Amino acid sequence: MLKNPIVPIFAALLGLLMIWFGLASGEGAFVGNMLPELIGFCLEGIFFIGIFTWIQERKDQERKHALKQSLAGAVGFICPIINSSLPPEEQIKLEANDNWTRQTRHNGKPIKALLAALSRSSFAITDDQIRAIQQLLRTRLSTLDSLLSVSAELSHSHLSAYTMILTEFHKIAEHHHFEGSELKTSFKNLLRLLVSFNNEPL
């Protein structure tokens, strides 16, 4: 849908001029009459402004789509961490030419499969592994925080989802006495939020 208000203005003006021309037309209607030229001007305005507006909106949509994929990929590093924390028989196997970053950008089926596997499986993780995960997250927090303004360029819904994702990352990284059950809950929240973020329309 075109958002430029000039196009409907031209369309309304064109309609009024055509009604006026239709009512005033008669023998010699085209002689010394500016109405046909005004109608032609309106048609050109609708065509050219409409085309340029459509091109601009398409470029803006493509830019937002690229930003959305970049944001999803930036937080997607958590997926292989979650996957490696599952029992070997529950871990999600990707194709040889695939990776988790691509899956998070496109909200692929493995993301939902990972969430299902995490929900149904046991989650045994040592304190040393938790501390290693926390340390890794701390190194990423400043970068992830700086991307908050980028999510605001997409929509209010994307900003809200990304804010909740950041909150969950901070909770994991800064919690001093994390247990495995709490980490599992946070991991599930992150996966749900990532799916929600990707499903939000631009």
ABEGO torsion letter per residue (X at the ends): XBABAAAAAAAAAAAAAAAAAAAABBBGAABGBAAAAAAAAAAAAAAAAAAAAAAAAAAAAAAAAAAAAAAAAAAAAAAAAAAAABBAAABBBBBAABBAAAAAAAGBAAAAAAAAAAAABBBBBBAAAAAAAAAAAAAAAAAAAAAAAAAAAABAAAAAAAAAAAAAAAAAAABABBBAAAAAAAAAAAAAAAAAAAABBX
